[in-house]
Amino acid sequence: GKFYAQATCHAANRNWTRKAMPITTRVINSFLYNGEADLLEIKLYELFDVMDLFVIVESKYDFRGRQKQLYFDANDTRWAPYLSKIDHFVVDFGMHHARRVAWGAEERSRQLLNEHLHQIVREGDIVIAGDLDELPRREVVRLIKTCVVPQEQKPMRLWMPHLYFHLGCLVPDEPWAIMIHW
């Protein structure tokens, strides 16, 4: 079912309870990046205080398998306030693999992202996997971090409005989901 957060762990009668203090759970947001600097800045600004780590994955190939430049520059002053929580991960899998199938570069980038996450995720961490333009509400992230979620409710989807191309193009009655993994 759909999850719309409320301000307490008793959200939507799902039998959630508050975690004991101190809370050691990390919330990690992972996504692919292809130079959408304004979107990245919005995401970092909006979620910096509730996320523990942003895993930004950038490929040396576009989704059609053509070689491209890398856009994220840790030395750019725009990112200075956020660098303490950024893990910029560059993937280079070669042009041969990127062009084998349509959108093969995107698929391989996501596979390598998952492999990277398996190396850095600790027991109890929560990973919000999605796209750069998918921004969960900060109060929802706080709930997920501070509440005990029963095993049968995992993994979870966060539902949000489905928009095509820009904020003014809402797809009615067709919500979009972000996946959350424990």
Kinemage of the C-alpha trace (Angstrom):
@kinemage 1
@onewidth
@group {chain A} dominant
@subgroup {mainchain}
@vectorlist {calphas} color= white
{ca gly a 1} P 0.000 0.000 0.000
{ca lys a 2} L 0.886 3.664 -0.215
{ca phe a 3} L 2.735 5.362 2.633
{ca tyr a 4} L 2.024 8.941 3.509
{ca ala a 5} L 3.979 9.969 6.603
{ca gln a 6} L 2.657 11.611 9.689
{ca ala a 7} L 4.712 13.180 12.443
{ca thr a 8} L 5.029 10.151 14.747
{ca cys a 9} L 6.100 6.515 14.583
{ca his a 10} L 2.437 5.524 14.756
{ca ala a 11} L 2.187 6.538 11.086
{ca ala a 12} L -0.830 5.171 9.294
{ca asn a 13} L -1.468 2.514 11.974
{ca arg a 14} L 1.529 0.478 10.815
{ca asn a 15} L 2.650 -0.633 14.291
{ca trp a 16} L 5.873 1.336 14.206
{ca thr a 17} L 7.659 2.093 17.460
{ca arg a 18} L 10.311 4.646 18.369
{ca lys a 19} L 13.932 3.376 18.300
{ca ala a 20} L 15.958 3.488 21.485
{ca met a 21} L 18.457 6.319 21.780
{ca pro a 22} L 21.088 6.880 20.573
{ca ile a 23} L 20.045 6.152 17.005
{ca thr a 24} L 22.944 4.744 15.008
{ca thr a 25} L 21.014 4.083 11.818
{ca arg a 26} L 22.437 5.842 8.768
{ca val a 27} L 20.181 6.903 5.910
{ca ile a 28} L 21.944 6.810 2.546
{ca asn a 29} L 20.532 8.345 -0.630
{ca ser a 30} L 21.993 6.921 -3.840
{ca phe a 31} L 21.414 8.128 -7.382
{ca leu a 32} L 23.020 8.581 -10.791
{ca tyr a 33} L 24.324 12.003 -11.798
{ca asn a 34} L 24.793 13.476 -15.256
{ca gly a 35} L 25.453 17.154 -14.735
{ca glu a 36} L 22.071 18.243 -13.394
{ca ala a 37} L 23.789 20.689 -11.032
{ca asp a 38} L 20.711 22.708 -10.077
{ca leu a 39} L 18.776 19.550 -9.145
{ca leu a 40} L 21.721 18.243 -7.165
{ca glu a 41} L 22.008 21.513 -5.262
{ca ile a 42} L 18.293 21.429 -4.422
{ca lys a 43} L 18.516 17.817 -3.195
{ca leu a 44} L 21.590 18.473 -1.074
{ca tyr a 45} L 20.115 21.650 0.408
{ca glu a 46} L 16.726 20.090 1.183
{ca leu a 47} L 17.957 16.777 2.610
{ca phe a 48} L 21.404 17.500 4.039
{ca asp a 49} L 20.260 17.598 7.663
{ca val a 50} L 18.338 14.278 7.479
{ca met a 51} L 20.610 12.188 5.230
{ca asp a 52} L 23.853 10.724 6.482
{ca leu a 53} L 25.383 10.077 3.081
{ca phe a 54} L 24.699 10.917 -0.561
{ca val a 55} L 26.206 8.384 -2.962
{ca ile a 56} L 26.529 10.207 -6.267
{ca val a 57} L 27.365 7.896 -9.148
{ca glu a 58} L 28.689 9.337 -12.372
{ca ser a 59} L 29.605 7.413 -15.481
{ca lys a 60} L 32.160 8.199 -18.167
{ca tyr a 61} L 29.456 7.183 -20.686
{ca asp a 62} L 25.992 8.542 -21.367
{ca phe a 63} L 23.000 6.188 -21.377
{ca arg a 64} L 23.489 5.485 -25.088
{ca gly a 65} L 27.085 4.411 -24.559
{ca arg a 66} L 28.826 7.522 -25.867
{ca gln a 67} L 31.843 8.769 -23.945
{ca lys a 68} L 31.141 11.968 -22.017
{ca gln a 69} L 32.814 14.343 -19.599
{ca leu a 70} L 32.432 14.061 -15.832
{ca tyr a 71} L 30.462 16.958 -14.379
{ca phe a 72} L 30.804 16.696 -10.599
{ca asp a 73} L 33.819 18.606 -9.313
{ca ala a 74} L 34.439 18.361 -5.571
{ca asn a 75} L 36.527 21.546 -5.787
{ca asp a 76} L 33.544 23.575 -6.997
{ca thr a 77} L 32.646 25.964 -4.165
{ca arg a 78} L 28.969 25.212 -4.822
{ca trp a 79} L 29.420 21.802 -3.163
{ca ala a 80} L 31.643 22.904 -0.246
{ca pro a 81} L 28.863 22.939 2.395
{ca tyr a 82} L 27.878 19.364 1.487
{ca leu a 83} L 31.165 17.535 0.873
{ca ser a 84} L 31.244 15.919 4.320
{ca lys a 85} L 28.271 13.758 3.300
{ca ile a 86} L 29.089 13.113 -0.371
{ca asp a 87} L 30.558 9.892 -1.737
{ca his a 88} L 31.219 10.628 -5.439
{ca phe a 89} L 31.697 7.328 -7.222
{ca val a 90} L 32.859 7.300 -10.857
{ca val a 91} L 32.099 4.221 -12.943
{ca asp a 92} L 34.083 3.289 -16.026
{ca phe a 93} L 32.973 0.033 -17.597
{ca gly a 94} L 34.174 0.593 -21.129
{ca met a 95} L 32.367 1.561 -24.280
{ca his a 96} L 31.976 -2.071 -25.411
{ca his a 97} L 29.643 -2.930 -22.538
{ca ala a 98} L 27.812 0.400 -22.714
{ca arg a 99} L 26.748 -0.189 -26.324
{ca arg a 100} L 25.783 -3.874 -26.105
{ca val a 101} L 22.108 -3.201 -25.412
{ca ala a 102} L 19.870 -0.156 -25.495
{ca trp a 103} L 20.329 1.751 -22.247
{ca gly a 104} L 23.078 -0.695 -21.268
{ca ala a 105} L 25.154 2.096 -19.774
{ca glu a 106} L 22.382 3.035 -17.353
{ca glu a 107} L 21.868 -0.588 -16.347
{ca arg a 108} L 25.599 -1.142 -15.807
{ca ser a 109} L 25.900 2.126 -13.847
{ca arg a 110} L 23.118 0.962 -11.503
{ca gln a 111} L 24.758 -2.466 -11.124
{ca leu a 112} L 28.067 -0.868 -10.171
{ca leu a 113} L 26.246 1.471 -7.782
{ca asn a 114} L 24.737 -1.562 -6.037
{ca glu a 115} L 28.153 -3.216 -5.800
{ca his a 116} L 29.564 -0.027 -4.270
{ca leu a 117} L 26.691 0.153 -1.779
{ca his a 118} L 27.364 -3.438 -0.696
{ca gln a 119} L 30.888 -2.322 0.238
{ca ile a 120} L 29.880 0.707 2.320
{ca val a 121} L 26.498 -0.188 3.830
{ca arg a 122} L 26.580 -1.372 7.435
{ca glu a 123} L 24.098 -3.476 9.375
{ca gly a 124} L 21.048 -1.339 10.112
{ca asp a 125} L 21.652 1.248 7.385
{ca ile a 126} L 18.746 2.356 5.243
{ca val a 127} L 19.273 3.032 1.529
{ca ile a 128} L 16.921 5.250 -0.442
{ca ala a 129} L 17.630 4.301 -4.043
{ca gly a 130} L 16.240 6.412 -6.818
{ca asp a 131} L 16.923 9.175 -9.255
{ca leu a 132} L 18.308 12.626 -8.620
{ca asp a 133} L 14.936 14.303 -9.143
{ca glu a 134} L 13.198 12.111 -6.542
{ca leu a 135} L 13.165 14.036 -3.254
{ca pro a 136} L 11.519 12.385 -0.277
{ca arg a 137} L 10.116 14.722 2.336
{ca arg a 138} L 12.558 15.332 5.159
{ca glu a 139} L 9.941 14.420 7.791
{ca val a 140} L 9.499 11.045 6.089
{ca val a 141} L 13.259 10.426 6.183
{ca arg a 142} L 13.284 11.346 9.896
{ca leu a 143} L 10.496 8.841 10.571
{ca ile a 144} L 12.240 6.053 8.713
{ca lys a 145} L 15.436 6.748 10.624
{ca thr a 146} L 13.909 7.016 14.094
{ca cys a 147} L 11.239 4.317 13.951
{ca val a 148} L 11.389 0.533 14.078
{ca val a 149} L 9.737 -0.684 10.887
{ca pro a 150} L 8.422 -4.280 11.050
{ca gln a 151} L 10.227 -6.714 8.754
{ca glu a 152} L 7.062 -7.504 6.768
{ca gln a 153} L 6.891 -3.855 5.686
{ca lys a 154} L 10.368 -3.949 4.087
{ca pro a 155} L 11.417 -3.010 1.471
{ca met a 156} L 9.178 0.013 1.281
{ca arg a 157} L 8.102 2.446 -1.394
{ca leu a 158} L 7.616 6.150 -0.843
{ca trp a 159} L 4.910 7.447 -3.137
{ca met a 160} L 5.046 10.903 -4.672
{ca pro a 161} L 3.316 12.757 -7.503
{ca his a 162} L 4.375 11.572 -10.958
{ca leu a 163} L 5.551 14.506 -13.076
{ca tyr a 164} L 6.733 14.384 -16.684
{ca phe a 165} L 9.544 16.710 -17.754
{ca his a 166} L 8.691 19.621 -15.427
{ca leu a 167} L 6.644 20.532 -12.365
{ca gly a 168} L 3.667 21.664 -14.428
{ca cys a 169} L 3.019 18.286 -16.052
{ca leu a 170} L 1.345 16.089 -13.430
{ca val a 171} L 0.255 12.593 -14.438
{ca pro a 172} L -3.069 12.204 -12.595
{ca asp a 173} L -3.810 8.984 -10.684
{ca glu a 174} L -0.367 7.559 -11.445
{ca pro a 175} L 1.981 8.045 -8.470
{ca trp a 176} L 5.727 7.426 -8.669
{ca ala a 177} L 7.664 5.378 -6.116
{ca ile a 178} L 11.109 5.615 -4.507
{ca met a 179} L 12.470 2.337 -3.113
{ca ile a 180} L 13.825 2.068 0.433
{ca his a 181} L 15.958 -0.913 1.465
{ca trp a 182} L 17.125 -2.103 4.886
